Amino acid sequence: MVSCDKKGKTNYYFPVLKQTEYAWDETENLLSKIYKGSVKNLVAALYENKKLSGEDVSDLKKMFDLE
């Protein structure tokens, strides 16, 4: 998302949101529209469509290992 300042005949464009804020907003929109707000449904879809590598699965298991 950008905004614009006009100075004479020149337009100066600049970001309104930081890239990380924009990415988070878009992620939330994707989750709510496509996966009913469920991260589990997103990960399941990635896994079922073979978009997660074995290394990805291993990293996710380590990330969520609370023991």
C-alpha positions in Angstrom: 0.0 0.0 0.0 1.5 3.3 -1.0 0.6 7.0 -0.7 1.7 9.9 -2.9 2.9 13.4 -2.4 2.7 15.7 -5.5 5.4 18.3 -5.8 5.0 20.3 -9.0 4.8 17.8 -11.8 6.5 15.1 -9.8 4.8 12.4 -7.8 6.6 11.0 -4.8 5.4 7.6 -3.7 6.1 6.1 -0.3 4.9 3.1 1.7 2.1 3.5 4.2 2.7 0.1 5.8 5.9 -1.7 6.6 6.3 -4.8 4.5 6.0 -7.0 7.5 2.6 -5.4 8.5 1.4 -5.8 4.9 2.4 -9.4 4.8 0.7 -10.1 8.1 -2.5 -8.4 7.0 -2.5 -10.4 3.7 -1.9 -13.6 5.7 -4.8 -12.9 7.9 -7.0 -12.2 4.9 -6.0 -15.5 3.2 -6.6 -17.5 6.4 -10.1 -15.9 6.9 -11.3 -16.1 3.3 -9.9 -19.5 2.2 -9.2 -21.5 5.4 -12.0 -20.2 7.7 -9.4 -18.6 10.0 -7.6 -21.9 10.6 -3.9 -22.2 10.4 -4.4 -26.0 10.7 -6.5 -26.0 7.5 -3.8 -24.1 5.7 -1.0 -26.4 6.8 -3.1 -29.4 6.0 -3.7 -28.1 2.5 0.0 -27.5 2.0 0.8 -31.0 3.2 -1.9 -32.7 1.1 -0.7 -30.9 -2.0 2.9 -31.9 -1.3 4.0 -28.2 -0.9 5.8 -29.0 2.4 9.1 -30.8 2.2 10.2 -33.4 4.7 12.5 -30.7 6.2 9.5 -28.3 6.5 7.5 -31.0 8.4 10.5 -31.7 10.7 11.0 -28.0 11.4 7.3 -27.6 12.2 7.4 -30.6 14.6 10.4 -29.1 16.4 8.7 -25.7 16.5 5.6 -27.1 18.2 7.3 -29.7 20.4 6.4 -28.4 23.9 7.9 -31.3 25.9 
